[in-house]
Amino acid sequence: MKTALGTAGGPGPEEYREWLARGFTLLQAREWLVDGVDLGEAERWRARGIGTASAALPLRVRGITPQSYTPTTRRARRRAQRGATAA
């Protein structure tokens, strides 16, 4: 039996089960799927410390990929910024 979401062209229960089996919550899976992200890319973002699609979206819009993203603390960013302006 298909769900209304599945018949409307959205992800079906099988796809949600796959995401849930990989450790995503239903809400996280739905959020990533709505943003059009495949499971592999979502796992790469999660491995980099970005667990939700809403946190990854600003980075994705700027063309940053999970491979090119390096998480830094606010303190480290400020130090780098001060070092660049002091030179």
HUWO-V642813 format. One record per pair of residues at least 24 apart in sequence whose ideal C-beta (glycine too) atoms are under 7 Angstrom apart, sorted by sequence separation. I is the first residue (numbers start at 1). J is the second residue. If there is no record, write none. Layout:
BEGIN
I & J
I & J
END
This chain:
BEGIN
28 & 52
41 & 66
END
